[in-house]
Amino acid sequence: MTRFGLLHDGRFKRHDTGNGHAEAAWRLDEIGKGIEDSGVRATASVIEPVPIPLSLLAARHHPEYIRRLESACRQGYPVIDVPDSAICPDSYEIALLAAGGTAAAARLIGSGELDRAFCAVRPPGHHAEYDHSMGFCMFNNVALAADVLRGGYGIEKVLILDFDVHHGNGTQHAFYADPSVLYISLHGDPEYLYPGTGFPEEIGHGEGRGATLNLPFLPGATDEDYREALETRVVPAVRSFRPDVILLSTGFDAHRDDPLGILSLSDEMFAEVARYVLDFSDRYANGRVLSVLEGGYNPGVLRRCTAEHVRLLAGA
């Protein structure tokens, strides 16, 4: 039986991005409905978020940026660094909680207490750079989880599969020269979509050359296009790398009904991605998967796709 954990905490709604912002507190409500629809909550372990230790955070983000974000929130600034990274007085505390909750899930998986987990956290993280915020993101939750997993659990190789429609520039940059982390991103073509990174020729640097795989899709790409990329590019890369654990940057904004995306995927395609991941995890990673929420801005899509995603991860 799969030991499955859930992180879904109402405190994340205290990160108030203001009226009309896409990355808003209602997203957590829709995800909660999806979790209820899945039927897995009764058997899932509850992951309690705690603030991430500053010593761990400072290994992934510049201490001056951390201080600057804390100060901006304390002083009531409306944004940090860029107009779309909205903040409120509670945002620093909640960003610490999001990163800390994800790190806690990683520790539970690393120690063998859990096989898989889903962390419904906000603010999201994959755009967050070492020294500045981008694209709604404060701290890079997935990158921090990878650091935790490689910190004493016998885990040497980490696969990060990012299927948010926007390229995870912060995660790519975090591991661009690191051969022990394979970063694979499936996203909208950077010629047409934020943040303008993730071209195919971005493959890593130095010892990490070849450990970054970017798969951009033109506007309107369908399930068939996505499936071909999974079969012909992702499967061989994962087979060659043989990860010890799999981290997911989980975004449902490549859906055809998402207001911020440019692709045309169906509900079923997201379920299919999860099935690929579970096959990878069973083959190479002792079943270990940690899924962390990134984007997705259509209420119905969030609810439906979350329900199927967690149901599959839980082995229901």
C-alpha positions in Angstrom: 0.0 0.0 0.0 1.3 3.4 -1.0 2.1 5.7 2.0 0.8 9.0 0.8 1.0 12.5 2.4 -1.0 15.7 1.8 0.0 19.2 2.6 -3.1 21.5 2.3 -3.2 24.2 5.0 -5.5 27.2 5.2 -2.7 29.4 6.3 -1.5 29.7 2.8 -4.5 31.8 2.0 -3.0 34.6 4.1 -0.7 35.4 1.2 -3.0 38.1 -0.2 -2.2 39.1 -3.7 -5.0 41.6 -4.0 -8.1 41.9 -6.2 -7.8 40.5 -9.7 -4.5 38.7 -9.3 -4.4 35.3 -10.9 -2.4 33.6 -8.1 -5.1 34.2 -5.5 -6.3 32.4 -2.4 -9.3 30.9 -4.1 -6.9 28.5 -5.8 -6.4 26.8 -2.5 -10.1 26.4 -2.1 -10.5 24.7 -5.5 -7.6 22.4 -4.8 -9.2 21.5 -1.5 -12.4 20.6 -3.3 -10.4 18.4 -5.7 -8.7 16.6 -2.8 -12.1 15.9 -1.3 -13.4 14.7 -4.7 -10.4 12.3 -4.9 -11.5 10.4 -1.8 -7.9 10.1 -0.5 -7.9 12.5 2.4 -9.2 10.0 4.9 -6.2 7.6 4.4 -3.5 10.3 3.6 -1.0 11.4 6.2 -1.3 15.1 7.1 2.0 17.0 6.6 2.3 19.8 9.0 4.1 22.9 7.6 6.7 24.6 9.7 8.8 27.6 8.6 12.0 26.6 6.8 15.2 27.2 8.7 17.0 30.2 7.5 20.2 28.2 7.3 18.7 26.0 4.7 17.0 28.9 2.9 20.2 30.9 2.7 21.9 28.1 0.9 19.5 28.5 -2.0 18.6 32.3 -1.8 20.9 35.3 -1.2 20.6 36.4 2.4 20.1 40.0 1.2 17.1 39.0 -0.9 15.6 37.2 2.1 16.1 40.3 4.3 14.7 42.5 1.5 11.6 40.4 1.2 11.0 40.3 4.9 11.4 44.1 5.1 9.1 44.8 2.1 6.4 42.7 3.7 6.8 44.2 7.1 6.6 47.7 5.6 3.4 46.9 3.6 4.9 47.1 0.1 2.4 45.8 -2.5 5.0 44.0 -4.7 8.5 42.7 -4.5 11.0 43.1 -7.5 8.4 42.9 -10.3 4.8 44.0 -10.7 3.4 40.5 -10.8 5.0 39.3 -7.5 2.3 40.8 -5.2 2.9 40.6 -1.5 1.2 41.6 1.7 2.3 41.9 5.4 2.0 38.1 5.9 3.7 37.0 2.6 7.2 36.5 4.1 5.9 34.3 6.9 3.7 32.3 4.5 6.5 31.9 2.0 8.7 30.5 4.8 5.8 28.1 5.6 5.4 27.0 2.0 9.1 26.3 1.6 9.2 24.6 5.1 6.2 22.5 4.4 7.7 21.3 1.1 11.0 20.6 2.9 9.1 18.6 5.6 7.5 16.5 2.9 10.9 15.8 1.4 12.2 14.7 4.7 9.3 12.3 5.2 10.0 10.8 1.8 13.7 10.7 2.3 13.4 8.9 5.6 11.0 6.3 4.2 8.0 7.4 6.2 6.1 8.3 3.0 6.4 7.1 -0.5 4.6 10.0 -2.2 3.2 13.4 -1.3 1.3 16.3 -2.8 2.1 19.8 -1.4 -0.6 22.4 -2.2 1.4 25.5 -1.2 1.4 29.1 -2.2 3.2 31.3 -3.1 4.6 29.0 -5.8 8.3 28.7 -6.4 9.8 27.7 -9.7 10.3 31.2 -11.0 12.1 32.4 -7.9 15.8 33.2 -8.6 18.7 33.1 -6.2 18.5 36.9 -5.5 15.1 38.1 -6.7 11.4 37.2 -7.1 9.7 36.5 -10.4 6.3 35.4 -11.6 4.4 35.2 -8.4 7.2 33.2 -6.7 9.1 34.1 -3.5 11.3 31.0 -2.6 12.0 28.0 -4.8 10.1 25.3 -3.0 11.1 22.5 -5.3 14.8 23.4 -5.4 14.8 23.5 -1.6 13.2 20.1 -1.4 15.9 18.7 -3.7 18.5 20.1 -1.3 16.8 18.4 1.6 16.6 15.0 -0.2 20.3 15.1 -1.1 21.2 16.0 2.5 21.7 12.7 4.1 19.2 10.0 2.9 21.4 8.2 0.5 19.8 10.0 -2.4 22.3 11.0 -5.1 20.2 11.7 -8.2 17.1 13.8 -8.4 14.7 14.2 -11.3 12.7 17.4 -11.4 9.9 17.2 -13.9 8.3 20.6 -14.5 5.0 20.6 -16.4 3.8 24.0 -15.6 3.1 25.9 -18.9 5.6 28.5 -17.9 9.3 27.6 -17.9 10.8 27.2 -14.4 13.7 29.6 -14.9 14.6 29.7 -11.2 14.8 25.9 -10.9 16.8 25.6 -14.1 19.4 28.2 -12.9 19.6 26.6 -9.5 20.9 23.3 -11.0 22.3 24.4 -14.3 25.8 23.1 -13.5 24.8 20.2 -11.4 24.9 16.7 -13.0 23.1 15.1 -10.0 19.8 16.9 -10.8 18.1 16.2 -14.1 15.7 19.1 -14.8 13.1 18.5 -17.5 10.6 21.2 -18.4 7.7 20.9 -20.8 6.3 24.4 -21.4 5.0 27.0 -23.8 7.5 28.3 -26.4 9.5 31.1 -24.8 9.1 33.2 -28.0 5.4 33.4 -27.1 5.2 33.0 -23.3 6.6 34.3 -20.0 9.4 34.2 -18.8 11.2 34.0 -22.1 13.6 31.2 -21.0 13.6 27.5 -21.7 14.9 27.2 -25.3 16.0 23.8 -26.5 19.6 24.9 -26.6 19.6 25.5 -22.9 21.1 22.2 -21.8 23.2 22.9 -18.8 26.7 24.2 -18.1 30.0 22.6 -17.2 29.6 19.3 -15.4 25.8 19.8 -15.7 25.9 20.0 -19.4 23.2 17.6 -20.7 21.3 17.5 -17.3 18.8 20.1 -18.5 16.1 19.2 -21.0 13.8 21.9 -22.3 10.8 20.9 -24.4 8.9 24.0 -25.6 5.6 23.8 -27.4 4.1 26.2 -29.9 0.8 27.8 -29.1 -2.1 25.4 -29.5 -0.1 22.3 -28.9 -2.3 19.3 -28.2 -2.3 16.1 -26.2 -0.8 14.3 -29.2 2.2 16.7 -29.3 2.7 16.4 -25.6 2.5 12.6 -25.7 5.1 12.5 -28.5 7.5 14.6 -26.5 7.0 12.3 -23.4 7.7 9.2 -25.4 10.5 10.3 -27.6 12.4 12.7 -25.3 11.4 12.4 -21.7 11.3 8.6 -21.4 14.8 8.1 -22.9 16.2 10.8 -20.7 14.8 9.4 -17.5 15.8 5.9 -18.5 19.4 7.0 -19.0 19.5 9.1 -15.7 17.7 6.6 -13.4 16.7 9.0 -10.6 16.6 8.0 -7.0 13.6 10.3 -6.4 11.2 12.4 -8.5 10.1 15.9 -7.8 7.2 17.5 -9.7 6.6 21.1 -10.4 2.9 20.6 -10.9 1.1 23.2 -12.9 -2.3 22.7 -14.6 -2.0 25.9 -16.7 -1.1 24.1 -19.9 -4.8 23.1 -20.0 -6.8 24.4 -23.0 -9.1 26.3 -20.6 -6.5 28.1 -18.6 -6.5 31.9 -18.9 -2.7 32.3 -18.7 -1.6 29.4 -20.9 -1.2 29.0 -24.6 -1.4 25.2 -24.9 -4.5 23.0 -25.5 -4.1 20.0 -23.2 -7.1 18.0 -21.8 -7.8 16.8 -18.3 -6.7 13.3 -19.5 -3.3 14.5 -20.5 -2.5 15.6 -17.0 -3.5 12.2 -15.7 -1.3 10.6 -18.4 1.6 12.6 -17.2 1.1 11.3 -13.7 1.0 7.8 -15.0 4.3 8.3 -16.7 5.8 9.6 -13.5 4.5 6.7 -11.5 6.0 4.3 -14.0 9.3 6.1 -13.7 9.1 6.0 -9.9 8.4 2.3 -9.8 11.2 1.5 -12.2 14.0 3.7 -10.8 13.0 5.6 -7.6 11.5 3.0 -5.2 8.2 4.6 -5.8 9.3 8.0 -4.4 7.5 11.1 -5.8 7.0 14.6 -4.3 4.6 16.8 -6.2 4.6 20.5 -5.4 2.0 23.0 -6.7 3.0 25.7 -9.1 0.4 27.2 -11.5 -3.1 26.7 -12.7 -5.7 29.5 -12.9 -9.0 28.0 -14.0 -11.2 26.9 -11.0 -12.8 23.9 -12.6 -9.6 22.7 -14.1 -7.8 23.0 -10.8 -10.5 21.0 -9.0 -10.7 18.2 -11.6 -7.1 17.8 -12.3 -6.0 18.0 -8.7 -8.6 15.2 -7.9 -7.2 12.9 -10.4 -3.5 13.8 -9.7 -3.7 13.0 -6.0 -5.9 9.9 -6.6 -3.2 8.5 -8.9 -0.3 9.5 -6.6 -2.1 7.9 -3.6 -2.6 4.7 -5.5 -6.3 4.9 -5.0 
